[in-house]
Amino acid sequence: MAFDMQREGDNVRITFDGDIDLISMTGLKNLLFSLIKDDVNIDFDASRVEFLDSSGIGMLMLVKKMQHSRNRAFHIW
């Protein structure tokens, strides 16, 4: 798992490289959940993601719901 993270105030941009699958998902999930606890808006740049399986999609949708319930943004692009 490789990623770059930039933080500016309460906005965080994560650029992820590689695969998002059952193997890599745990590390990414921990990172995203820690950012949710920090109460920030998250921009997730998936332009360098090479593979995304159903477990990764489910995890990203869960993060989207969690952010929405906290009135925070989660954008995937």
C-alpha positions in Angstrom: 0.0 0.0 0.0 1.4 3.3 -1.0 -0.3 6.7 -0.6 0.4 10.4 -0.3 -1.5 12.5 2.2 -1.7 16.2 2.3 -3.6 18.1 5.0 -4.7 21.7 4.9 -6.8 22.7 7.9 -9.7 20.3 8.1 -9.3 19.0 4.6 -7.2 16.0 3.7 -6.3 14.7 0.3 -5.2 11.1 -0.1 -3.6 9.9 -3.3 -3.6 6.1 -3.3 -1.3 3.9 -5.5 -1.9 0.3 -6.3 -4.7 -2.2 -5.5 -7.6 -1.8 -3.0 -8.5 -5.4 -2.2 -9.0 -7.6 0.8 -5.2 -7.7 1.5 -4.5 -3.9 1.3 -7.9 -2.8 2.7 -7.0 -3.1 6.4 -4.3 -0.5 6.3 -6.4 1.9 4.2 -9.4 1.3 6.4 -7.4 2.2 9.5 -6.1 5.4 7.9 -9.6 6.5 6.8 -11.2 5.7 10.1 -8.6 7.7 12.0 -9.3 10.6 9.7 -13.0 10.3 10.4 -12.2 10.5 14.1 -10.2 13.7 13.4 -13.4 15.2 12.0 -12.0 16.3 8.6 -13.2 16.4 5.0 -11.6 13.7 2.9 -10.7 13.8 -0.8 -9.7 10.4 -2.1 -7.8 10.5 -5.3 -8.2 7.0 -6.9 -6.6 8.0 -10.3 -3.7 5.7 -9.6 -5.7 2.7 -8.2 -5.0 -0.2 -10.5 -7.5 -2.7 -9.1 -10.6 -2.3 -6.8 -12.5 -5.3 -5.6 -15.9 -5.5 -3.9 -14.5 -5.4 -0.4 -12.7 -2.1 -1.2 -15.9 -0.7 -2.7 -17.9 -1.7 0.4 -15.3 -0.1 2.7 -15.3 3.2 0.7 -19.1 3.4 0.7 -19.0 2.8 4.5 -16.6 5.7 4.9 -18.9 7.8 2.7 -21.9 7.0 5.0 -19.9 7.7 8.1 -18.7 11.1 6.8 -22.2 12.0 5.7 -23.6 11.2 9.2 -21.0 13.6 10.6 -21.8 16.4 8.0 -18.3 15.9 6.5 -17.4 15.4 2.9 -15.9 12.3 1.3 -15.1 12.7 -2.4 -13.7 10.0 -4.6 -12.1 10.9 -7.9 
